[in-house]
Amino acid sequence: MTRYDALLVDLDGTVYAGPDAIPGAVEALEAARDGGLSVSYVTNNASRSPAEVAEHLARLGLTLTTDDVVTSAQAGAAVLAEQCDPGAKVLIVGTEALADEVRGVGLEPVRSADDDPVAVVQGHNPDTGWRQLAEASLALGRGATWVATNIDPTLPSDRGIMLGNGSMVAALRWATHREPQVAGKPAAPLLRQAVERAGASTPLVVGDRLDTDVAGGHAVGADTLVVLTGVSTPADVLTAPTEQRPTHVGPDLGALADVEAVRVDVENGWRVTLDDGVLELTAPDDGAAPDDRSAQIAALRALCRAWWSSGADPESAGPPTVRPCDDGADAVVAALALPRAPTG
C-alpha cells in the first residue's frame, strides 16, 4: 500500500450490510490501519450522526474516532453555509442528524414551507413520506435553494437492495422541474472534505458502487477500488463508462491486503482477445480454480483491461459479450453472470 497514504472507505455495501459487517471487512481495515494507513469512513447516508456511525463501527470491532467519519449530511451543511446568510432558515427533509449538521454551521432548521426557508436540504430518512416531500415542493416552488446530500437511487441492506435518497429526490425533480446541488458522491464536496480532514495527498477511494464511489474518486482525481459486495455487479464493472471505471477491482475488502495485485492494468494469466465486440476468454495455464472467487475476479479484470484499452465507444459499439474458450472460462462467465456471445 505504499502508493497510497489514506483510505476513504464507503460504508453501506462495503463495510456492512444493514447492522452486520460484511465477512472479512473488519479484519482487512484493521490490518490496513495497523500498517500505518489513515482510514476514513465516508458515507452518502445522511440519516445518522457521525457519532452514531462511529459507535456502530466500533461495535463491529473497528478502531476509530468520530472524526474518522465523514457524512454527506456534513457536506450538505457545508454547501449551504457557503450560500446562505448566517441564521437563515433551511427546510429539512431528513433526520434530526441532518438538522443538527445544519444547525452546527449557523443555520436554522425548519420543517414547514410556511416558515419561509431560503433553502431545502434533503437526505435519507426511512420515515420520509408525502407530507415532508410536499413541504419541500412548496419551498422549492417559491425559489428556495435545493441541496441533496446524495442521489443514490438504492441502498443496500441485510434484506436486499432498497429505495435510496436519490429515488426520493427524483420525486421532487418530477414535481418541481428543478435539479438539486449534490453534496455527496459522485459530486466532489464530500470526498474533498474527507481528503482535507485526513490530510491525504494520495488517497484511495473504496466502495461498492461505480456511480457514486468510483465516479466520486474520478471527481477528486483519486484512484479507486470497487468491491463486489454491494450494488455494482461484475457485468456493471465490465461495461462501465469511462468516468466510472475503477483502478482496482476486488471481491471484497480483503483485496486491501495486496491492492497492487488487483489493479486492472496488471497482467494475471487470464488471456483475452477482442474480435468484433466479442471478448474471447481463456483460463491461465496454471489451472486457476474457476470456483475460486479471487480467480473469477482476476478474469473480470483481464476482460476489463482488454475492453477498456480497445478504445471502443460503448454508446456506438454497444456492450461487449464474452465467449469462453475452455471449461474454466465457461465456469467463470457463468459464476459472474457476464453477457455471453451468441453461439453457432
C-alpha positions as CSV (number, residue, x, y, z in Angstrom):
1,M,0.0,0.0,0.0
2,T,3.0,2.3,-0.4
3,R,1.3,4.0,-3.3
4,Y,-1.5,5.5,-1.0
5,D,-1.5,7.4,2.3
6,A,-5.2,7.1,3.2
7,L,-8.2,5.0,2.6
8,L,-11.6,6.8,2.1
9,V,-14.0,3.9,2.6
10,D,-17.7,3.7,1.8
11,L,-20.0,2.0,4.4
12,D,-23.3,0.6,3.1
13,G,-22.5,-2.4,0.9
14,T,-18.7,-2.1,1.6
15,V,-18.1,-2.4,5.3
16,Y,-21.6,-3.6,6.3
17,A,-25.0,-4.6,5.0
18,G,-27.6,-3.5,7.5
19,P,-26.3,-3.8,11.0
20,D,-23.8,-6.6,10.3
21,A,-20.2,-6.4,9.0
22,I,-19.5,-8.0,5.6
23,P,-17.3,-11.0,6.2
24,G,-13.6,-10.1,6.3
25,A,-14.2,-6.3,6.2
26,V,-13.2,-5.5,9.8
27,E,-10.1,-7.6,9.7
28,A,-9.0,-6.0,6.4
29,L,-9.5,-2.5,7.6
30,E,-7.8,-3.1,11.0
31,A,-4.8,-4.6,9.2
32,A,-4.6,-1.5,6.9
33,R,-4.7,0.8,9.9
34,D,-2.1,-1.3,11.8
35,G,0.0,-1.0,8.7
36,G,0.1,2.8,9.1
37,L,-2.7,3.9,6.7
38,S,-5.1,6.6,7.7
39,V,-8.6,5.2,7.3
40,S,-11.7,7.4,7.0
41,Y,-15.3,6.3,6.6
42,V,-17.1,8.3,4.0
43,T,-20.8,7.7,3.7
44,N,-23.5,9.1,1.4
45,N,-26.1,8.1,4.0
46,A,-27.2,11.2,5.9
47,S,-29.6,9.6,8.3
48,R,-27.2,9.1,11.2
49,S,-24.8,11.4,13.0
50,P,-21.0,10.8,12.8
51,A,-21.1,9.7,16.5
52,E,-23.8,7.2,15.8
53,V,-21.9,5.8,12.8
54,A,-18.7,5.6,14.8
55,E,-20.4,3.8,17.6
56,H,-21.8,1.2,15.1
57,L,-18.4,0.7,13.5
58,A,-16.8,0.3,17.0
59,R,-19.3,-2.4,17.9
60,L,-18.3,-4.2,14.8
61,G,-14.7,-4.2,16.0
62,L,-13.2,-1.3,14.2
63,T,-10.8,1.2,15.9
64,L,-11.7,4.8,15.1
65,T,-12.9,8.1,16.5
66,T,-15.9,10.2,15.5
67,D,-13.6,12.5,13.4
68,D,-12.8,9.4,11.2
69,V,-16.4,9.5,10.0
70,V,-17.4,11.9,7.2
71,T,-21.1,12.0,6.2
72,S,-23.0,13.6,3.3
73,A,-25.0,15.5,5.9
74,Q,-21.9,17.3,6.9
75,A,-21.0,18.0,3.3
76,G,-24.6,19.2,2.6
77,A,-24.5,21.6,5.6
78,A,-21.1,23.0,4.4
79,V,-22.5,23.6,0.9
80,L,-25.5,25.5,2.4
81,A,-23.2,27.5,4.7
82,E,-21.3,28.8,1.6
83,Q,-24.6,30.1,0.0
84,C,-26.9,31.2,2.9
85,D,-26.6,34.1,5.3
86,P,-25.9,33.2,9.0
87,G,-29.2,32.3,10.8
88,A,-31.0,31.7,7.5
89,K,-33.8,29.1,7.7
90,V,-33.4,25.8,5.9
91,L,-36.2,23.2,5.4
92,I,-35.0,19.8,6.4
93,V,-36.2,16.7,4.5
94,G,-34.3,14.1,6.6
95,T,-33.5,13.1,10.1
96,E,-32.6,15.1,13.1
97,A,-28.9,14.2,12.5
98,L,-29.1,16.2,9.3
99,A,-30.9,19.1,11.2
100,D,-28.1,19.0,13.7
101,E,-25.4,19.4,11.0
102,V,-27.4,22.4,9.5
103,R,-27.6,23.9,13.0
104,G,-23.9,23.4,13.5
105,V,-23.0,25.7,10.6
106,G,-25.1,28.5,12.0
107,L,-28.3,28.0,10.1
108,E,-31.8,27.4,11.5
109,P,-33.5,24.1,10.6
110,V,-37.3,24.2,10.0
111,R,-39.9,21.6,8.8
112,S,-42.5,23.8,7.1
113,A,-42.6,25.8,4.0
114,D,-44.7,28.3,5.9
115,D,-41.5,29.3,7.9
116,D,-40.2,30.9,4.7
117,P,-37.0,28.8,4.3
118,V,-34.4,30.1,1.9
119,A,-33.1,26.6,1.2
120,V,-34.1,22.9,1.3
121,V,-31.7,20.2,2.2
122,Q,-32.7,16.6,1.5
123,G,-31.1,13.5,3.0
124,H,-32.1,9.9,3.6
125,N,-34.7,9.2,6.2
126,P,-36.7,5.9,6.3
127,D,-39.7,7.9,7.6
128,T,-39.9,10.4,4.7
129,G,-43.3,10.4,3.1
130,W,-45.7,12.6,1.1
131,R,-46.1,15.3,3.8
132,Q,-42.4,16.0,4.0
133,L,-41.9,16.0,0.2
134,A,-45.0,18.3,-0.2
135,E,-43.4,20.9,2.2
136,A,-40.2,20.7,0.2
137,S,-42.1,21.1,-3.1
138,L,-43.8,24.2,-1.8
139,A,-40.5,25.8,-0.7
140,L,-38.8,24.9,-4.0
141,G,-41.7,26.3,-5.9
142,R,-41.1,29.6,-4.1
143,G,-37.4,29.7,-5.2
144,A,-35.6,28.1,-2.3
145,T,-32.1,26.8,-2.9
146,W,-32.1,22.9,-3.1
147,V,-29.2,20.8,-1.9
148,A,-29.4,17.0,-1.9
149,T,-26.9,15.2,0.4
150,N,-26.8,12.4,-2.2
151,I,-28.7,10.9,-5.1
152,D,-28.1,7.1,-4.7
153,P,-31.2,5.6,-6.1
154,T,-30.8,2.5,-3.9
155,L,-29.5,1.5,-0.5
156,P,-28.0,-2.0,0.3
157,S,-29.4,-3.6,3.4
158,D,-29.3,-7.0,5.1
159,R,-32.7,-7.8,3.4
160,G,-31.5,-6.7,-0.1
161,I,-31.4,-3.6,-2.2
162,M,-33.9,-0.9,-1.0
163,L,-35.1,2.6,-2.0
164,G,-32.4,5.2,-1.6
165,N,-32.4,9.0,-1.2
166,G,-32.0,9.5,-4.9
167,S,-35.3,7.9,-5.6
168,M,-37.0,10.4,-3.2
169,V,-35.0,13.2,-4.8
170,A,-36.4,12.0,-8.2
171,A,-40.0,12.6,-6.9
172,L,-39.2,16.3,-6.2
173,R,-37.4,16.6,-9.5
174,W,-40.5,15.4,-11.3
175,A,-42.8,17.6,-9.2
176,T,-40.8,20.8,-9.4
177,H,-38.8,20.5,-12.7
178,R,-35.7,21.5,-10.8
179,E,-32.3,20.0,-10.2
180,P,-30.6,19.9,-6.8
181,Q,-27.0,20.7,-6.0
182,V,-25.4,17.4,-4.8
183,A,-23.0,17.3,-1.8
184,G,-22.3,13.6,-1.7
185,K,-20.6,11.2,-4.0
186,P,-20.2,11.3,-7.0
187,A,-20.1,15.1,-6.6
188,A,-16.8,16.3,-5.1
189,P,-17.7,18.2,-1.9
190,L,-17.9,15.1,0.4
191,L,-14.7,13.5,-0.8
192,R,-12.9,16.8,-0.8
193,Q,-13.9,17.3,2.9
194,A,-12.7,13.8,3.7
195,V,-9.3,14.3,1.9
196,E,-8.8,17.6,3.7
197,R,-9.7,16.1,7.1
198,A,-7.3,13.1,6.6
199,G,-4.5,15.4,5.3
200,A,-4.1,13.0,2.4
201,S,-2.1,13.6,-0.8
202,T,-2.7,10.2,-2.5
203,P,-5.9,8.7,-1.1
204,L,-7.6,5.5,-2.4
205,V,-11.4,5.7,-2.6
206,V,-13.0,2.4,-1.8
207,G,-16.6,1.4,-2.3
208,D,-19.2,-0.9,-3.9
209,R,-20.8,1.5,-6.3
210,L,-19.5,2.6,-9.6
211,D,-21.9,5.6,-10.0
212,T,-21.0,7.1,-6.6
213,D,-17.8,5.8,-5.1
214,V,-15.8,5.3,-8.3
215,A,-17.2,8.3,-10.1
216,G,-16.6,10.4,-6.9
217,G,-13.0,9.2,-6.9
218,H,-12.6,10.4,-10.5
219,A,-14.2,13.8,-9.5
220,V,-11.3,14.4,-7.0
221,G,-8.6,12.8,-9.1
222,A,-8.1,9.8,-6.8
223,D,-7.5,6.1,-7.6
224,T,-10.4,3.8,-6.7
225,L,-11.1,0.2,-5.6
226,V,-14.5,-1.3,-6.2
227,V,-15.5,-4.3,-4.2
228,L,-18.3,-6.6,-5.3
229,T,-20.1,-6.9,-2.0
230,G,-22.9,-4.4,-2.6
231,V,-24.7,-2.8,-5.5
232,S,-22.4,-2.9,-8.6
233,T,-22.1,-6.3,-10.4
234,P,-19.3,-7.8,-12.5
235,A,-21.3,-7.0,-15.6
236,D,-21.6,-3.4,-14.4
237,V,-17.9,-3.1,-14.0
238,L,-17.1,-4.6,-17.4
239,T,-19.5,-2.2,-19.2
240,A,-18.8,0.9,-17.1
241,P,-18.4,4.2,-18.9
242,T,-15.0,5.9,-18.7
243,E,-15.9,8.1,-15.7
244,Q,-16.9,5.0,-13.6
245,R,-14.0,2.7,-14.3
246,P,-12.1,1.7,-11.2
247,T,-8.3,1.5,-10.8
248,H,-8.7,-1.8,-8.8
249,V,-11.4,-4.5,-8.7
250,G,-11.6,-6.9,-5.8
251,P,-14.1,-9.4,-4.5
252,D,-14.2,-7.7,-1.0
253,L,-12.1,-5.6,1.3
254,G,-9.7,-8.5,1.6
255,A,-8.2,-7.0,-1.6
256,L,-6.6,-4.4,0.6
257,A,-4.0,-7.0,1.7
258,D,-2.4,-6.7,-1.7
259,V,-4.1,-3.9,-3.5
260,E,-1.4,-3.8,-6.3
261,A,-2.4,-7.3,-7.3
262,V,-5.9,-6.3,-8.0
263,R,-5.1,-3.4,-10.3
264,V,-7.0,-3.7,-13.6
265,D,-3.8,-2.9,-15.6
266,V,-1.8,-5.8,-14.1
267,E,-1.4,-9.0,-16.2
268,N,-2.7,-12.0,-14.2
269,G,-2.6,-15.1,-16.5
270,W,-6.1,-14.9,-18.0
271,R,-5.9,-14.3,-21.7
272,V,-8.4,-12.2,-23.6
273,T,-8.7,-11.3,-27.3
274,L,-11.2,-9.0,-28.8
275,D,-13.0,-9.9,-32.0
276,D,-15.7,-7.6,-33.4
277,G,-17.1,-6.7,-29.9
278,V,-16.7,-10.2,-28.6
279,L,-14.2,-10.8,-25.7
280,E,-12.7,-14.3,-26.0
281,L,-11.6,-15.6,-22.6
282,T,-9.1,-18.3,-21.9
283,A,-8.1,-19.6,-18.5
284,P,-4.5,-19.4,-17.3
285,D,-2.1,-22.2,-18.0
286,D,-1.6,-22.7,-14.2
287,G,-5.1,-24.1,-13.9
288,A,-6.6,-21.4,-11.7
289,A,-9.7,-22.9,-10.0
290,P,-12.8,-21.3,-11.7
291,D,-14.8,-21.8,-8.5
292,D,-12.4,-19.5,-6.5
293,R,-13.8,-16.0,-6.2
294,S,-10.4,-14.3,-6.4
295,A,-9.7,-16.2,-9.6
296,Q,-13.1,-15.2,-11.0
297,I,-12.5,-11.5,-10.3
298,A,-9.0,-11.9,-11.8
299,A,-10.7,-13.0,-15.0
300,L,-13.0,-10.0,-14.8
301,R,-10.0,-7.6,-14.5
302,A,-8.5,-9.2,-17.6
303,L,-11.7,-8.7,-19.5
304,C,-11.9,-5.1,-18.3
305,R,-8.3,-4.4,-19.3
306,A,-8.9,-5.7,-22.8
307,W,-12.2,-3.9,-23.4
308,W,-11.2,-0.6,-21.8
309,S,-7.9,-0.4,-23.7
310,S,-9.6,-1.2,-27.0
311,G,-10.9,2.4,-27.3
312,A,-14.3,1.1,-28.2
313,D,-17.1,3.7,-27.6
314,P,-19.8,1.9,-25.5
315,E,-22.5,4.1,-26.9
316,S,-21.8,3.3,-30.6
317,A,-20.3,-0.2,-30.2
318,G,-22.8,-1.4,-27.7
319,P,-21.9,-3.5,-24.6
320,P,-19.3,-6.3,-25.1
321,T,-20.2,-10.0,-24.9
322,V,-17.9,-12.8,-23.7
323,R,-17.1,-16.1,-25.4
324,P,-15.4,-18.6,-23.1
325,C,-12.7,-20.7,-24.9
326,D,-12.4,-23.5,-22.3
327,D,-14.2,-25.1,-19.4
328,G,-12.5,-22.9,-16.8
329,A,-13.5,-19.7,-18.7
330,D,-17.0,-21.1,-19.2
331,A,-17.4,-21.6,-15.4
332,V,-16.2,-18.1,-14.7
333,V,-18.6,-16.5,-17.2
334,A,-21.4,-18.3,-15.6
335,A,-20.4,-17.5,-12.0
336,L,-20.0,-13.8,-12.8
337,A,-23.2,-13.7,-14.8
338,L,-21.4,-11.9,-17.7
339,P,-23.2,-11.4,-21.1
340,R,-22.3,-14.3,-23.3
341,A,-21.6,-14.1,-27.0
342,P,-24.2,-16.0,-29.2
343,T,-23.1,-19.5,-30.2
344,G,-23.4,-21.0,-33.6
